[in-house]
Amino acid sequence: MEYTDLRSDTVTKPTPEMREAMAEAEVGDDVYMDDPTVNKLQEKAAAMLGKEDALFVPSGTMGNLLALLVHCQRGDEAIVGDKSHIYINEAGGMSALGGIHPRPLRNQADGTLALEDIRASIQTEDVHHTITRLICIENTQNVCGGIPLTAEYTAQVGKLAKDNGLLFHIDGARIFNAAAALNVDVQDLTAPADSVMFCLSKGLVAPVGSMLVGRGKFVARARHLRKMLGGGMRQVGVLAAAGLISLEKMAGRLGQDHARAKSLFEGLKQVKGLKLDARSASNMVYFDLADHVTLTENQIIEEMRKRGVLVDWAGVRRFRLVTHFWVDDAGVEKAIEGFAEVLK
Ligand SMILES: *Cc1c(COP(=O)(O)O)cnc(C)c1O
């Protein structure tokens, strides 16, 4: 059976064009910085995000960890959202590997950290306190619904950071989704930040890899730490070749995924038994099961699988569906009809 896979945008397999580019990629030893395809990818990523330099890393998790390690010393404090990927989904790497103390602040319903909460959490100089060093935000904010955070909000966080002598990192795993959803240039969302991580391997469809961007000195230090973590890769131009197509062809088409997420949202709204979250403008649809639904999450997943649709749960009686390059209009229809049938 051909499945419509709505579990995540991480399931995106490379396109035939990507596979061809990968097969033909010019490569070299990237630890010597000799891989022309990686170099090209890094230059292009830096230019697109308006930063001095960029580093190709194996995963978004490593990209975020490197940013934390470069910005913070052991014992420093980093302000993070309590629903952020860095805080809940990166195996505690910041503290386990970096000795960095997380200061989790409540993510608001709109995905932001309240500016007054950030302000109030900045430690004063006192022998009892940690040293606040870094503010991290996530755009789009995944767990809050795939919500894009605006350029205005990002600028406000940037100003707050600057006024208080703090550094500012964006976990922009889906920053191009945010830019598409807000209809702004991605640089409007990245300009205030000292560093940004984004994933090639999600909605941008590449099989592997993320980019970490920032100032030249920051990236040089991140490259050193990447080697320390075992992330120095050799002829990795075979992966970077796919990443270049992500930047050239995929970053500009994410609006299509968002339109399909909207259709999915509108369709599922009509299905009795589903309580949909307010729609975010990006590629995610979240909902809870209504109280009267007696099927378990796993039964629903299995029934949907039988109907050719892969879905995953996102918490107790909660689901997240994600549209991406390999989900077409027919797949959206199949998912809506599937849920209507299963919950009848
Ligand atoms: C996926 C994701 C990451 C990490 O990416 P991996 O490549 O899976 O390590 C970081 N932040 C957010 C918000 C993500 O969704």
The ligand as a Gaussian input file, in Angstrom:
#p B3LYP/6-31G(d) Opt

LIG

0 1
 C       13.579000      18.304000      14.935000
 C       13.864000      19.451000      15.815000
 C       15.139000      19.676000      16.322000
 C       16.290000      18.688000      16.200000
 O       16.516000      18.137000      15.023000
 P       17.124000      16.636000      14.857000
 O       17.723000      16.739000      13.512000
 O       15.948000      15.738000      14.938000
 O       18.126000      16.408000      15.921000
 C       15.347000      20.803000      17.073000
 N       14.358000      21.664000      17.315000
 C       13.111000      21.485000      16.861000
 C       12.068000      22.500000      17.154000
 C       12.821000      20.361000      16.103000
 O       11.570000      20.180000      15.667000

